Amino acid sequence: MSDDHRQSTPRSRVAIIGGGIAGLSAAMALSRIASRDPQSPRFEVILLESRKATGGRAGSFTDPVSGATADYCQHVAMGCCTNFIDLIDEAGLTDCFTRYDELSFYHPATGISPFRANRFLPAPLHLNSALSGLRYLTWRQKLSVRRGLWSLMRTSEADLADVTAARWLADHGQDAETRQRFWDVILVSALGDVPQRVSMAAARKVMIDGFASVQGASDVWVPNEPLSQIFGERLISVLRKRGVDVRLQTSVRNIQTLEQSSSSPRARVTVGDGECLDVDHVILATSWRAASRLIDAITVRDEPETVGSWQRSLADTLGSVLQSPITGLHLWFDRSLTTHRHVVMVGTTAHWLFHHGLDPQNPAAGHYHQIVISGRHRLSDEPKEILIDQVIDELRQAFPNANDAVLLNSRVVTDPAAVYSVTPAFDTQRPVTQTPLPWLHLAGDYVQTGWPGTMEGATISGRLAAESVLGQFNDDGTPAAFSCVLPGLQRRWLARLCIRD
Ligand SMILES: Cc1cc2nc3c(=O)[nH]c(=O)nc-3n(C[C@H](O)[C@H](O)[C@H](O)COP(=O)(O)OP(=O)(O)OC[C@H]3O[C@@H](n4cnc5c(N)ncnc54)[C@H](O)[C@@H]3O)c2cc1C
């Protein structure tokens, strides 16, 4: 396509519904293509977000008592999240994250054990010393974990689609205590639900891609600014500079097909105040619940039967999704409880402790600590005060500094639908990006990406939707020339020999 031709070609109008990480990732991909490649198609991208700020589940709130800004729940990424890390790099936001190559595991019986992969040994041998360092595991348990990891490396993901993690682990010699002390600790945090419900294929993704396959895959990326700053302000300013029309507090009420003609817009998006936007493409990047409602209400002019059966089957699939809660306990003390920035807590109600210290913007709020508990737990139905008391008891036992610490303020935030459960049934039925409506593309962490419900999954889904728009755009016979999704980290020779694909 020549520059002259490009100038004269009408711009394709794309509405992205939802400004969570999936929608933001799609907007970044389309605006990057439009701004960097003179041969590329031209887009007018409109991002529609119903809330006051973008970021979706990766957002923050202002505590009414102290005025402090805190994330609804602490989010972390891992070194294996190549697309998410690339997204923040592209947006110039790498300074918003700190990368850690060591984890600290706490157990009441043994205190803190460092978990650090060996930087000189090739994967998967690099994990050996890290495992040896977990003092709360007996040598038998460590041997059992190594055997389990080896079996997992020798089993392809496709062979694990039908089985839950709990079943597979029990069948592969992992006794209840080894599961509780090792596998469950990692899987519940990463997948947001208990191994009795999640598929072993999803668990393999975490254990193999996230730990065993490549040096650096298990590094932890922790935001050092509120998520609202990262995804609600800084990323939006990048998008606006690239010409994306970001509209906040703009809730989409319905989507309709228009009369088909090659030169006209193909869909109409109606927003809350009744304004209608006629567009060539819609990327639906909401949660699975909002997507189900909007898709169900689409009225179709052509091929109503094909589309109707797809609508019904998608409604069944999304209607059967099991969801899992995640709880964040936000605790402000008069002092820091520990020098560790984060600690994985084993054998306690708390799963992770994140320690942020004093906020320089608001030092009077106190030293901020956040406890994360993924999934339902034994105090889920108890009053919040009981949960706070229990967790503070655990912190006092774990960290001597906590004994004299005074709790200045606390808040418990539970998102009951934080993540969907990657059950074997749902994992095999997850919807794909393309739909029978050529102008409609799905994004969101629930879409088939090979990843569970994470920021990486959401980023990939947005990039896949951008690729799908581009593929359509080139339907005139030109092959789709743009690839937006990055591959995972490249395995080296020993990992390639050991790990079956
Ligand atoms: C408590 C908690 C902890 C988590 N921890 C981690 C973690 O540590 N690491 C990790 O990788 N992931 C974590 N996740 C998962 C991660 O947050 C999600 O996978 C990811 O943010 C999903 O992004 P999304 O864009 O797919 O969906 P969402 O974030 O749900 O975004 C959808 C957006 O669509 C908007 N919307 C909905 N309906 C409409 C409409 N009609 N019109 C316009 N806009 C609409 C919503 O307001 C929302 O902004 C956590 C999630 C939660 C809730």
The ligand as a MOL file (V3000), in Angstrom:
LIG
                    3D

  0  0  0     0  0            999 V3000
M  V30 BEGIN CTAB
M  V30 COUNTS 53 58 0 0 0
M  V30 BEGIN ATOM
M  V30 1 C -8.5100 -9.6450 43.4990 0
M  V30 2 C -7.7740 -9.9820 42.2250 0
M  V30 3 C -6.4160 -10.3160 42.2590 0
M  V30 4 C -5.7520 -10.6450 41.0860 0
M  V30 5 N -4.4070 -10.8900 41.1150 0
M  V30 6 C -3.7410 -11.0860 39.9570 0
M  V30 7 C -2.3190 -11.2000 39.9350 0
M  V30 8 O -1.6520 -11.1090 40.9570 0
M  V30 9 N -1.7070 -11.4200 38.7430 0
M  V30 10 C -2.4030 -11.5100 37.5650 0
M  V30 11 O -1.7790 -11.6850 36.5100 0
M  V30 12 N -3.7570 -11.3850 37.5520 0
M  V30 13 C -4.4350 -11.1800 38.7130 0
M  V30 14 N -5.7910 -11.0320 38.7030 0
M  V30 15 C -6.5140 -11.2380 37.4310 0
M  V30 16 C -6.4490 -9.9950 36.5480 0
M  V30 17 O -6.8270 -8.8490 37.2810 0
M  V30 18 C -7.4260 -10.1900 35.4070 0
M  V30 19 O -7.1550 -11.4050 34.7480 0
M  V30 20 C -7.3490 -9.0720 34.3700 0
M  V30 21 O -7.2570 -7.8080 34.9660 0
M  V30 22 C -8.5920 -9.1620 33.5050 0
M  V30 23 O -8.6070 -8.1200 32.5710 0
M  V30 24 P -9.7990 -8.0370 31.5030 0
M  V30 25 O -9.5410 -6.8420 30.6880 0
M  V30 26 O -9.9310 -9.3470 30.8250 0
M  V30 27 O -11.1520 -7.8720 32.3450 0
M  V30 28 P -11.6140 -6.7290 33.3750 0
M  V30 29 O -10.4920 -6.2890 34.2140 0
M  V30 30 O -12.8040 -7.2940 34.0670 0
M  V30 31 O -12.0300 -5.5000 32.4570 0
M  V30 32 C -13.2840 -5.4090 31.8130 0
M  V30 33 C -13.6440 -3.9410 31.6990 0
M  V30 34 O -14.8590 -3.8300 30.9510 0
M  V30 35 C -15.6340 -2.7910 31.5130 0
M  V30 36 N -17.0270 -2.9970 31.0910 0
M  V30 37 C -17.8620 -3.9970 31.4690 0
M  V30 38 N -19.0540 -3.8530 30.8730 0
M  V30 39 C -18.9710 -2.7410 30.0890 0
M  V30 40 C -19.8790 -2.0810 29.2170 0
M  V30 41 N -21.1220 -2.5300 29.0390 0
M  V30 42 N -19.4630 -0.9550 28.5800 0
M  V30 43 C -18.1980 -0.4780 28.7470 0
M  V30 44 N -17.3060 -1.0740 29.5750 0
M  V30 45 C -17.6830 -2.1910 30.2230 0
M  V30 46 C -15.4030 -2.9640 33.0110 0
M  V30 47 O -15.7390 -1.7890 33.7230 0
M  V30 48 C -13.9170 -3.2830 33.0540 0
M  V30 49 O -13.1230 -2.1100 33.1620 0
M  V30 50 C -6.4690 -10.6920 39.8640 0
M  V30 51 C -7.8180 -10.3510 39.8290 0
M  V30 52 C -8.4530 -9.9800 40.9940 0
M  V30 53 C -9.8870 -9.5450 40.9200 0
M  V30 END ATOM
M  V30 BEGIN BOND
M  V30 1 1 1 2
M  V30 2 1 2 3
M  V30 3 2 2 52
M  V30 4 2 3 4
M  V30 5 1 4 5
M  V30 6 1 4 50
M  V30 7 2 5 6
M  V30 8 1 6 7
M  V30 9 1 6 13
M  V30 10 2 7 8
M  V30 11 1 7 9
M  V30 12 1 9 10
M  V30 13 2 10 11
M  V30 14 1 10 12
M  V30 15 2 12 13
M  V30 16 1 13 14
M  V30 17 1 14 15
M  V30 18 1 14 50
M  V30 19 1 15 16
M  V30 20 1 16 17
M  V30 21 1 16 18
M  V30 22 1 18 19
M  V30 23 1 18 20
M  V30 24 1 20 21
M  V30 25 1 20 22
M  V30 26 1 22 23
M  V30 27 1 23 24
M  V30 28 2 24 25
M  V30 29 1 24 26
M  V30 30 1 24 27
M  V30 31 1 27 28
M  V30 32 2 28 29
M  V30 33 1 28 30
M  V30 34 1 28 31
M  V30 35 1 31 32
M  V30 36 1 32 33
M  V30 37 1 33 34
M  V30 38 1 33 48
M  V30 39 1 34 35
M  V30 40 1 35 36
M  V30 41 1 35 46
M  V30 42 1 36 37
M  V30 43 1 36 45
M  V30 44 2 37 38
M  V30 45 1 38 39
M  V30 46 1 39 40
M  V30 47 2 39 45
M  V30 48 1 40 41
M  V30 49 2 40 42
M  V30 50 1 42 43
M  V30 51 2 43 44
M  V30 52 1 44 45
M  V30 53 1 46 47
M  V30 54 1 46 48
M  V30 55 1 48 49
M  V30 56 2 50 51
M  V30 57 1 51 52
M  V30 58 1 52 53
M  V30 END BOND
M  V30 END CTAB
M  END
